[in-house]
C-alpha cells in the first residue's frame, strides 16, 4: 500500500473545521496534523488539498445494488463504482435480490460477491420472512449489519405481516432490526379508490396520497410499539412523513438510543410539486409527499430526531421506470449524487457541512457500531473524500449507474468529488478509477 500525505485541507470532522494534514499509511490514518509536517518522507505521495474539503467517507446504511439476479439494473461493481465516485466508501445492501437473502448460506454467497466485485466497503442485511426465524437467529452481530424486515411491501414473500412472527423476531433478534414501514392494506385501499376514479392513468402526483402518511404512521408506530415491548434495537428506514416525526426522540445521543431513524436524500430534496416535471423518475416507496412533510423532515433532521441521511439507492432501467402509474417501478439511483446534493443544501444555507458529515458518516458508524470507520481519527481506516468547490451539472450522460440515468438530471451543484480513498487506497482520482484493490467487509463492535 502507498503512503499519502494530504496537506492543507479544510478537515470537517466531529463538529469542527480545521486546516491541517492527514498522513495515510497501510490502510490506516497514521497521523493528523494541524499544519504541514516539517519532516516529509520520500516515499509519501503528497496531495496538496489547499482550498478543498476533506471529509470522512459516507456510510450509506441502505442501498439496493441488485446483485445477484438483476443485472439489467445494476451489480456490486457498477454501483460501488458510482458510490466511490460520489464519496461513499461503505454501504449496507438489502436482501430483496434473486435469490432473496433469507438463509445464512445465501448471505455467505453475497459476501463472496462483495469481496470479488465491490470497490467500496460492504455489508449485507439478513432478510426476514414469515417463516425463517431459525435462520435469522444464526446471524452474527459482529459481521452482519442487521436484519431487514419489510413491514409493508409487496416484495415477493418478504412481506412480514404475521403478528406472531413479528413479535418473535422483535423479541429474539440478536442484532439491530431495520424496517421498511408502510401499511399494505391502507395502500391497497387508497389505490383502489384512485383506480375507480382514474383507471390505469392515475396521475403520478397522487402517489403520496396512495402510499400515504397514514399508511407510514400506522406501520412505523406498530414497529416502535413492538420495539418498546421487547426492548429491541430498532432502526426505521426512509421516513417520509411529518406525521411520523413525533414518534422519535432527541433527548439522548444517537449512539445511546434504542430506536433510531433515517431519512433519505430524495425526501429532503423533492416534494409533490416535482411530480409534474419529474413524473415517475421520482417515484419511490415510501412516496415523496408534500412540501409540509418535507419541511417537517428537515426540522426533525436538524433537531436530531432523525439520525441518519441515506439513499435507498434502487436503480431501475428507464424502461422499467417510465410508464403509467400502475406500471412504473418505485426507486431510483442516488449514491453518486447523495453527498454533493447534501452539500448543495449546505451551500443554500439549509444545513451546516458539519451536520452533513455527522448524519452521513459519524452517526451511521455509531448507530451500527461500525468498527474503525466514520471518523477522521488516528488508527481508523482511511476512508476519506476530498471535494473541491466547482460548479458542475449532473446529467444522465455523466451518471455512472448501470441504469444510465439520475433523478438529478439538470441539477447544478457547487461541490465536486475530487478524490476518494477506501482503506487508504486511492480508488477515485479526478475522474479516473484504480480498481486494483477491492473494498473490505465491514465489522461491528457488538
KEVEXBA-947531 format. One line per 2 residues: their letters; for each residue x negated, y, z negated of C-alpha. Coordinates in nm, 4 decimals. Layout:
<nodes>
A> X,Y,Z; ... $
</nodes>
This chain:
<nodes>
XX> 0.0000,0.0000,0.0000; -0.1137,0.3570,0.0712 $
XX> -0.1542,0.6271,-0.1897; 0.0200,0.9589,-0.1278 $
XX> -0.0148,1.2955,-0.2926; 0.2951,1.5042,-0.2280 $
XX> 0.1876,1.8555,-0.3230; 0.3535,2.1965,-0.3614 $
XX> 0.7080,2.0553,-0.3551; 1.0057,2.2014,-0.5382 $
XX> 1.0860,1.8986,-0.7542; 1.4534,1.8600,-0.8545 $
XX> 1.4743,1.6147,-1.1422; 1.6564,1.5724,-1.4746 $
XX> 1.8290,1.9083,-1.4569; 1.5163,2.1083,-1.3793 $
XX> 1.3405,2.2662,-1.0815; 0.9606,2.2784,-1.0937 $
XX> 0.6995,2.3391,-0.8273; 0.4498,2.0570,-0.8532 $
XX> 0.2921,1.7480,-0.7060; 0.3588,1.3751,-0.7270 $
XX> 0.0991,1.1017,-0.6838; 0.2300,0.7715,-0.5470 $
XX> 0.0175,0.4583,-0.5691; 0.1050,0.0925,-0.5058 $
XX> 0.4861,0.1385,-0.5052; 0.4852,0.3417,-0.8273 $
XX> 0.4835,0.7079,-0.9295; 0.1328,0.7268,-1.0741 $
XX> 0.1380,1.0861,-1.1976; 0.3418,1.4065,-1.1865 $
XX> 0.1533,1.7368,-1.1841; 0.2863,2.0873,-1.2452 $
XX> 0.0351,2.2125,-0.9879; -0.2021,2.0634,-0.7303 $
XX> -0.4657,1.8415,-0.8986; -0.8168,1.9808,-0.8574 $
XX> -0.9688,1.6368,-0.8014; -0.8266,1.4566,-0.4984 $
XX> -0.9398,1.1101,-0.3906; -1.0432,1.0488,-0.0309 $
XX> -0.8043,0.7542,0.0064; -0.4990,0.9651,-0.0726 $
XX> -0.2774,1.0702,0.2149; -0.1955,1.4346,0.1445 $
XX> 0.1505,1.5693,0.2283; 0.1830,1.9447,0.1840 $
XX> 0.5503,1.9910,0.0976; 0.5446,2.3641,0.0383 $
XX> 0.8946,2.5046,0.0869; 1.0531,2.1585,0.0671 $
XX> 1.2714,1.9871,-0.1913; 1.1521,1.6622,-0.3500 $
XX> 1.4372,1.4529,-0.4938; 1.4702,1.1002,-0.6299 $
XX> 1.6230,0.8780,-0.3626; 2.0007,0.8416,-0.3588 $
XX> 2.1503,0.5277,-0.5156; 2.4795,0.4523,-0.3383 $
XX> 2.6906,0.2194,-0.5515; 2.9493,0.1456,-0.2823 $
XX> 2.8786,0.0512,0.0791; 3.0113,-0.1959,0.3345 $
XX> 2.7193,-0.2815,0.5648; 2.9294,-0.5580,0.7296 $
XX> 2.6652,-0.8314,0.7078; 2.7328,-1.1169,0.7585 $
XX> 3.0176,-1.1598,1.0007; 3.0984,-0.8243,1.1622 $
XX> 2.8056,-0.7439,1.3930; 3.0113,-0.5110,1.6139 $
XX> 3.0462,-0.2734,1.3156; 2.7017,-0.2890,1.1590 $
XX> 2.4467,-0.5008,0.9774; 2.1936,-0.4696,0.6982 $
XX> 1.9206,-0.3494,0.9325; 2.1151,-0.0852,1.1253 $
XX> 2.2983,0.0619,0.8277; 1.9988,0.0596,0.5914 $
XX> 1.8024,0.2341,0.8665; 2.0666,0.5070,0.8786 $
XX> 2.0645,0.5182,0.4977; 1.6916,0.5863,0.4602 $
XX> 1.7124,0.8495,0.7361; 1.9669,1.0207,0.5114 $
XX> 1.7670,0.9901,0.1888; 1.9494,0.6889,0.0421 $
XX> 1.6885,0.4466,-0.0926; 1.9101,0.1931,-0.2761 $
XX> 2.2600,0.0592,-0.2125; 2.5128,-0.1824,-0.3610 $
XX> 2.7107,-0.3706,-0.0979; 3.0646,-0.5018,-0.1204 $
XX> 3.1819,-0.8654,-0.0918; 3.4514,-0.8368,0.1797 $
XX> 3.2331,-0.9753,0.4577; 3.2648,-1.3016,0.6556 $
XX> 3.2486,-1.5337,0.4696; 3.3549,-1.3376,0.1640 $
XX> 3.1038,-1.3315,-0.1209; 3.3099,-1.5298,-0.3715 $
XX> 3.0688,-1.8093,-0.4712; 2.7207,-1.7993,-0.6167 $
XX> 2.5837,-1.9833,-0.3117; 2.7261,-1.7225,-0.0751 $
XX> 2.5895,-1.4456,-0.2979; 2.2473,-1.6075,-0.2800 $
XX> 2.2677,-1.6139,0.1004; 2.3382,-1.2417,0.1122 $
XX> 2.0292,-1.1681,-0.0935; 1.8281,-1.3652,0.1615 $
XX> 1.9697,-1.1442,0.4365; 1.8802,-0.8349,0.2366 $
XX> 1.5200,-0.9478,0.1990; 1.4971,-1.0170,0.5732 $
XX> 1.6664,-0.7042,0.7082; 1.7048,-0.4130,0.4687 $
XX> 1.4764,-0.1088,0.4832; 1.6301,0.0170,0.1560 $
XX> 1.6562,-0.1489,-0.1845; 1.9703,-0.3586,-0.2221 $
XX> 2.2146,-0.5346,-0.4486; 2.5368,-0.7203,-0.3710 $
XX> 2.8593,-0.7455,-0.5701; 3.0157,-1.0772,-0.6615 $
XX> 3.3719,-1.0792,-0.5290; 3.6786,-1.1760,-0.7316 $
XX> 3.9850,-1.3664,-0.6128; 4.2849,-1.5126,-0.7903 $
XX> 4.1048,-1.8461,-0.8256; 3.7257,-1.8101,-0.8552 $
XX> 3.6823,-1.7236,-1.2244; 3.4375,-2.0094,-1.2767 $
XX> 3.2067,-1.8670,-1.0089; 3.2400,-1.5130,-1.1451 $
XX> 3.1265,-1.6229,-1.4904; 2.7978,-1.7573,-1.3476 $
XX> 2.6926,-1.4096,-1.2289; 2.3541,-1.2984,-1.3652 $
XX> 2.3790,-0.9468,-1.5150; 2.0065,-0.8835,-1.4668 $
XX> 2.0020,-0.9444,-1.0921; 2.3529,-0.8545,-0.9668 $
XX> 2.5043,-0.5053,-0.9737; 2.8600,-0.6038,-1.0663 $
XX> 3.1857,-0.7845,-0.9977; 3.4195,-0.6290,-0.7416 $
XX> 3.7968,-0.6551,-0.7843; 4.0384,-0.5353,-0.5166 $
XX> 4.3330,-0.4430,-0.7385; 4.5168,-0.3089,-0.4370 $
XX> 4.4088,-0.4078,-0.0884; 4.5107,-0.6385,0.1927 $
XX> 4.1580,-0.7778,0.2282; 4.2242,-1.1430,0.3071 $
XX> 4.2566,-1.3400,-0.0162; 4.0551,-1.0834,-0.2140 $
XX> 4.3608,-0.9009,-0.3487; 4.3703,-0.9960,-0.7166 $
XX> 4.7317,-0.9429,-0.8189; 4.7848,-1.2231,-1.0693 $
XX> 4.8023,-1.0566,-1.4108; 4.6805,-1.3694,-1.5918 $
XX> 4.3770,-1.3871,-1.3639; 4.3057,-1.0163,-1.4062 $
XX> 4.3298,-1.0493,-1.7825; 4.0866,-1.3407,-1.7872 $
XX> 3.8350,-1.1597,-1.5659; 3.8544,-0.8433,-1.7777 $
XX> 3.8211,-1.0464,-2.0961; 3.5343,-1.2731,-1.9906 $
XX> 3.3327,-1.0808,-1.7285; 2.9621,-1.0965,-1.8151 $
XX> 2.8886,-0.7803,-1.6240; 3.0300,-0.4458,-1.5056 $
XX> 3.3578,-0.4687,-1.3127; 3.4094,-0.2275,-1.0219 $
XX> 3.7649,-0.1849,-0.8971; 3.9461,-0.0623,-0.5871 $
XX> 4.2701,0.0690,-0.7375; 4.5837,0.1106,-0.5258 $
XX> 4.9221,-0.0452,-0.5955; 5.0141,-0.2521,-0.2915 $
XX> 5.3945,-0.2736,-0.3490; 5.4108,0.1061,-0.3736 $
XX> 5.2151,0.1447,-0.0491; 5.4322,-0.1112,0.1313 $
XX> 5.7499,0.0641,0.0162; 5.6203,0.4044,0.1305 $
XX> 5.5082,0.2711,0.4681; 5.8448,0.1077,0.5297 $
XX> 6.0174,0.4420,0.4697; 5.7921,0.6257,0.7153 $
XX> 5.8219,0.3451,0.9705; 6.2002,0.3733,0.9524 $
XX> 6.1666,0.7416,1.0397; 5.8829,0.7382,1.2961 $
XX> 5.8394,0.3788,1.4127; 5.4825,0.2872,1.5035 $
XX> 5.3973,0.6528,1.5724; 5.3695,0.7658,1.2105 $
XX> 5.1741,1.0954,1.2124; 4.8298,1.0487,1.0585 $
XX> 4.8825,1.3347,0.8120; 5.1261,1.1143,0.6194 $
XX> 4.8506,0.8670,0.5290; 4.8079,1.0368,0.1914 $
XX> 5.1827,1.0130,0.1314; 5.1906,0.6424,0.2135 $
XX> 4.8775,0.5498,0.0178; 4.9972,0.7987,-0.2387 $
XX> 4.8649,0.9493,-0.5599; 5.1303,0.7500,-0.7443 $
XX> 5.0033,0.4245,-0.5907; 4.6500,0.5104,-0.7027 $
XX> 4.7519,0.6160,-1.0521; 4.9632,0.3063,-1.1126 $
XX> 4.6695,0.0785,-1.0349; 4.3947,0.2856,-1.2000 $
XX> 4.5920,0.3217,-1.5221; 4.6502,-0.0562,-1.5255 $
XX> 4.2763,-0.1229,-1.4869; 4.1998,0.1161,-1.7715 $
XX> 4.4681,-0.0447,-1.9898; 4.3047,-0.3856,-1.9380 $
XX> 3.9549,-0.2478,-1.9950; 4.0560,-0.0877,-2.3232 $
XX> 4.2336,-0.4039,-2.4362; 3.9277,-0.6237,-2.3746 $
XX> 3.6508,-0.3615,-2.4170; 3.5455,-0.4315,-2.0582 $
XX> 3.2712,-0.2345,-1.8859; 3.4820,-0.0839,-1.6043 $
XX> 3.3811,0.1385,-1.3126; 3.6631,0.2706,-1.0906 $
XX> 3.5613,0.3359,-0.7317; 3.6539,0.6101,-0.4809 $
XX> 3.9055,0.8065,-0.6857; 4.1154,1.0287,-0.4625 $
XX> 4.3963,1.1993,-0.6544; 4.4215,1.4781,-0.9055 $
XX> 4.6794,1.2754,-1.0967; 4.4130,1.0198,-1.1935 $
XX> 4.1691,1.2715,-1.3399; 4.3459,1.2838,-1.6766 $
XX> 4.2562,0.9165,-1.7226; 3.8859,0.9932,-1.7686 $
XX> 3.6669,1.1282,-2.0455; 3.3813,1.3795,-2.0560 $
XX> 3.3145,1.3893,-2.4292; 3.0186,1.1483,-2.4199 $
XX> 2.7281,1.0992,-2.1752; 2.7982,0.8786,-1.8752 $
XX> 2.5426,0.6192,-1.9865; 2.7417,0.5638,-2.3074 $
XX> 3.0876,0.5338,-2.1500; 3.2680,0.2006,-2.1251 $
XX> 3.4910,0.3351,-1.8457; 3.3281,0.5351,-1.5654 $
XX> 3.4487,0.6923,-1.2437; 3.3278,0.7529,-0.8901 $
XX> 3.4266,0.9987,-0.6193; 3.3231,0.9740,-0.2545 $
XX> 3.1828,1.2405,-0.0266; 3.4801,1.2369,0.2106 $
XX> 3.7321,1.3022,-0.0676; 3.5276,1.6084,-0.1675 $
XX> 3.4822,1.7343,0.1902; 3.8129,1.6763,0.3726 $
XX> 4.1802,1.7194,0.2841; 4.5096,1.6500,0.4617 $
XX> 4.4823,1.9674,0.6716; 4.1953,1.7983,0.8588 $
XX> 4.4102,1.5143,0.9958; 4.5342,1.7464,1.2719 $
XX> 4.1862,1.7610,1.4278; 4.0021,1.4554,1.2926 $
XX> 4.3031,1.2194,1.3088; 4.2156,0.8536,1.2429 $
XX> 3.8429,0.9344,1.2168; 3.9097,1.0444,0.8562 $
XX> 4.1459,0.7636,0.7667; 4.0118,0.5993,0.4513 $
XX> 4.1658,0.3745,0.1870; 4.2305,0.5299,-0.0633 $
XX> 4.3537,0.8136,0.1521; 4.2296,1.1703,0.1778 $
XX> 4.5070,1.3670,0.0122; 4.5982,1.7327,-0.0402 $
XX> 4.3796,2.0377,-0.0993; 4.5157,2.0418,-0.4547 $
XX> 4.3933,1.6855,-0.5037; 4.0520,1.7778,-0.3622 $
XX> 4.0286,2.0805,-0.5917; 4.1062,1.8659,-0.8951 $
XX> 3.8419,1.6128,-0.7912; 3.5868,1.8941,-0.7743 $
XX> 3.6934,2.0201,-1.1156; 3.6554,1.6721,-1.2667 $
XX> 3.3193,1.6191,-1.0976; 3.1789,1.9435,-1.2329 $
XX> 3.3042,1.8819,-1.5871; 3.1737,1.5214,-1.5873 $
XX> 3.4959,1.3247,-1.5932; 3.3751,1.1912,-1.2571 $
XX> 3.0311,1.0360,-1.2956; 2.9018,0.9291,-0.9523 $
XX> 2.9165,1.0550,-0.5933; 2.9066,0.7657,-0.3434 $
XX> 3.0062,0.6992,0.0175; 3.2211,0.3859,0.0587 $
XX> 3.0292,0.3648,0.3889; 3.2529,0.1441,0.6041 $
XX> 3.1746,0.1544,0.9764; 3.4197,0.0531,1.2465 $
XX> 3.3778,0.0694,1.6197; 3.5511,0.3558,1.7970 $
XX> 3.7953,0.1056,1.9459; 3.8830,-0.0257,1.6012 $
XX> 3.9080,0.3218,1.4545; 4.1124,0.5080,1.7136 $
XX> 4.4757,0.4359,1.7824; 4.8126,0.4929,1.6243 $
XX> 4.8693,0.4901,1.2506; 4.9544,0.1220,1.2142 $
XX> 4.6587,0.0006,1.4215; 4.3694,0.2279,1.3213 $
XX> 4.1169,0.0866,1.0745; 4.0542,0.2515,0.7367 $
XX> 3.6977,0.3578,0.6597; 3.4072,0.5418,0.8163 $
XX> 3.0259,0.5650,0.8263; 2.8612,0.8078,0.5830 $
XX> 2.5201,0.7020,0.4433; 2.3123,0.9094,0.6882 $
XX> 2.5021,1.2288,0.6069; 2.6023,1.1961,0.2408 $
XX> 2.3094,1.3756,0.0798; 2.2918,1.6599,0.3317 $
XX> 2.6701,1.7052,0.3059; 2.6481,1.7468,-0.0705 $
XX> 2.3504,1.9809,-0.0367; 2.5628,2.1796,0.2070 $
XX> 2.8210,2.2134,-0.0672; 2.5397,2.3424,-0.2887 $
XX> 2.4419,2.5904,-0.0172; 2.8039,2.7120,-0.0214 $
XX> 2.7883,2.7637,-0.3985; 3.0213,2.4767,-0.4871 $
XX> 2.7730,2.2703,-0.6925; 2.4120,2.3071,-0.8041 $
XX> 2.1378,2.0976,-0.6453; 2.0526,1.9675,-0.9924 $
XX> 2.4112,1.8404,-1.0268; 2.3971,1.6723,-0.6857 $
XX> 2.0834,1.4844,-0.7942; 2.2452,1.3915,-1.1242 $
XX> 2.5562,1.2454,-0.9588; 2.3822,1.0710,-0.6664 $
XX> 2.0591,0.9460,-0.8271; 2.0375,0.9751,-1.2059 $
XX> 2.3862,0.8687,-1.3123; 2.4166,0.5670,-1.0786 $
XX> 2.0890,0.4407,-1.2274; 2.2145,0.4962,-1.5825 $
XX> 2.5643,0.3540,-1.5359; 2.4451,0.0387,-1.3609 $
XX> 2.1298,0.0227,-1.5768; 1.9093,0.0010,-1.2686 $
XX> 1.5510,-0.0730,-1.3708; 1.2850,0.1941,-1.2968 $
XX> 1.4801,0.3925,-1.0393; 1.6908,0.7038,-1.0032 $
XX> 1.4430,0.9497,-1.1550; 1.1064,1.1044,-1.0710 $
XX> 0.9214,0.9597,-1.3682; 0.5732,0.8221,-1.4202 $
XX> 0.5836,0.4420,-1.3939; 0.9060,0.4378,-1.1901 $
XX> 0.9292,0.3075,-0.8343; 0.8503,0.5812,-0.5848 $
XX> 1.1940,0.6123,-0.4239; 1.1681,0.9707,-0.3042 $
XX> 1.3143,1.2015,-0.0410; 1.1686,1.5244,0.0960 $
XX> 1.4077,1.7749,0.2545; 1.3415,2.0954,0.4423 $
XX> 1.5661,2.3935,0.4959; 1.6595,2.3764,0.8621 $
XX> 1.9863,2.4379,1.0421; 2.0996,2.1384,1.2452 $
XX> 2.4257,1.9972,1.3748; 2.5444,1.6408,1.3176 $
XX> 2.6799,1.4767,1.6325; 2.7902,1.1326,1.7372 $
XX> 2.4805,1.1249,1.9570; 2.2307,1.1743,1.6736 $
XX> 2.4137,0.9411,1.4321; 2.2152,0.6219,1.3677 $
XX> 2.5070,0.3995,1.2694; 2.5663,0.0867,1.4758 $
XX> 2.9206,0.2088,1.5456; 2.7845,0.5217,1.7148 $
XX> 2.9966,0.7969,1.5592; 3.0250,1.0143,1.2481 $
XX> 3.3194,1.1931,1.0838; 3.0821,1.4913,1.0552 $
XX> 3.0537,1.5297,1.4329; 3.0061,1.9028,1.4980 $
XX> 2.9287,1.9975,1.1352; 2.6304,2.2271,1.0750 $
XX> 2.4021,2.1549,0.7804; 2.1304,2.3708,0.6216 $
XX> 1.9121,2.0897,0.4825; 1.7473,1.8089,0.6763 $
XX> 1.5765,1.4939,0.5510; 1.2082,1.5141,0.6433 $
XX> 1.0601,1.2026,0.4808; 1.1884,0.9104,0.2750 $
XX> 0.9801,0.6784,0.0547; 1.1116,0.3398,-0.0591 $
XX> 0.8927,0.1768,-0.3248; 0.6071,0.4056,-0.2243 $
XX> 0.6350,0.3080,0.1413; 0.6889,0.5994,0.3813 $
XX> 0.9715,0.4367,0.5755; 1.1076,0.7523,0.7426 $
XX> 0.8729,1.0244,0.8601; 1.0151,1.3179,1.0568 $
XX> 1.2330,1.1036,1.2806; 1.0001,0.8042,1.3005 $
XX> 1.0502,0.4761,1.1144; 0.7822,0.2478,0.9716 $
XX> 0.9663,-0.0826,0.9370; 0.6646,-0.2899,0.8322 $
XX> 0.7843,-0.3140,0.4712; 1.1346,-0.4062,0.3607 $
XX> 1.3216,-0.2858,0.0517; 1.3399,-0.4729,-0.2773 $
XX> 1.6208,-0.6440,-0.4653; 1.7394,-0.4195,-0.7475 $
XX> 1.7057,-0.5425,-1.1034; 1.9022,-0.4271,-1.4067 $
XX> 1.8141,-0.3636,-1.7713; 2.1035,-0.5546,-1.9259 $
</nodes>
